[in-house]
Amino acid sequence: MAQTTPLYQKHQQAGAKLVDFAGWDMPLHYGSQVEEHHAVRRDAGMFDVSHMCAADVSGDQALAFLQYLLANDVARVAAGKALYSCMLNEQGGVVDDLIVYVLDGFYRVVVNAGTADKDVAWMQARSQGFAVDIKVRRDLGIIAVQGPNAREKALPLLPQAYRAPAAELGVFECVGDAQGLIGRTGYTGEDGFECILPVDDLPALWDALVTAGVAPCGLGARDTLRMEAGMNLYGQDMDETITPLQAGLGWTVAWQPEARDFVGRKALEQQKAAGQLPRFVGLVLEGRGIMRAHQVVDTPAGPGEVTSGGFSPTAGVSIALARIPRGDFDRVEIQIRNKNVPARVVKAPFVRNGKILIDLPEASS
Amino acid sequence: MSQIPAELKYTKSHEWIRLEADGSLTIGITDHAQEALGDLVFVETPEAGQSFGSGDAAAVVESVKAASDVYAPVAGDVIGGNEVLADAPETLNDDPYGEGWIFKLKPADAGELDGLMGADGYADFLKSEQ
């Protein structure tokens, strides 16, 4: 029996196409994935991401524990801020990627749905010897409201306690306490809030957001939006066998201070010293077709692989994220069904804040 | 409930086939199929003169989700593909039995059509698949 979120009935009533996602019955779309994608780029859309798992880390050694657990350094951000990080194994492989919200006296970590049980067990095991308490918060659910008009539409509907401080939040800042959290974060490349609130409060907020003109969006649109924004998807662009340095996430590894010993540090240092790291790049297809994960990328330096691929509704062309060999070239070919289709190497993101950041192929309209 | 026009023939792989007055066949995918695929973003149609056996992959439709083959329902030679779909693949979502047709085929043996399902048969088949 699949798990359901507190908004399951809302999805059913809205005519969502529900699919299994990591053991959860989740909305893929509510009619048109492309329309939902555009709603987020042009106005405001919302996602039920209550399948993701929040866990609170507290205790005297909470900071020291997270500095050991995570490749990014939580000490770099003050209370009221959020930090993106990978959690690594000893080989430097990514156990999961996550967001840490730094709150007053504790930390709230939000991890992926498919890895939640594994992550919590991993965190518990690593916490031996630290004076910390890790509390899974399945009593909290998450609605992500995203788009250029998302904050304006959502603000008056937020719980009274968070309304005034939420209006003042800068990008990647948050306000929260034991009962909930509003973060100016997201996974779409647009402005907006992620609202982490008691599960019993979510249906009323969802209804109010619908009334305010925020479009319900499914996980399908979430995937095309994050791909346009050049954001990695765990399990696809990286996993336990891939290090952040092989997945375009080197910027999330805090090497300083050198004395900070985090899980996977030695392996990353060795990998960095050895060099020959692959490039993690964006691709824009210049011929006809759609790039998909696992297709082979032919480059002058040898084969690479598409890790995420699909159609960009905003740009109207196929885009992808790919791991390819090092080398000074920007023309590659993608093996799509027995044909080699030309593509150009670009720097992701493809789209940010509603604007297309890449040059489009001339043939496309 | 998806639309299943009474005058068409159908396959288990969700193609529809219309027998034209001149004996040629127009082939597309059903309303059920386009709905299951979701928003279509790319269609590759076969070129005039290509020959296919019954059940050969003849065209490709790609939605935001995934790629699917479209099969030749009977053996024959391609007369042409629907060029509208190159620039406007969403036509297939909007009008799967009309403007969204995919290709036209000259059947090698018109008798092969008798092996295909009618509208009632396809409706029953969809029920059995659920």
Boltz contact constraints between the chains, C-beta under 6 A:
constraints:
  - contact:
      token1: [A, 32]
      token2: [B, 39]
      max_distance: 6.0
  - contact:
      token1: [A, 33]
      token2: [B, 38]
      max_distance: 6.0
  - contact:
      token1: [A, 33]
      token2: [B, 39]
      max_distance: 6.0
  - contact:
      token1: [A, 33]
      token2: [B, 64]
      max_distance: 6.0
  - contact:
      token1: [A, 34]
      token2: [B, 39]
      max_distance: 6.0
  - contact:
      token1: [A, 290]
      token2: [B, 42]
      max_distance: 6.0
  - contact:
      token1: [A, 290]
      token2: [B, 62]
      max_distance: 6.0
  - contact:
      token1: [A, 311]
      token2: [B, 41]
      max_distance: 6.0
  - contact:
      token1: [A, 311]
      token2: [B, 64]
      max_distance: 6.0
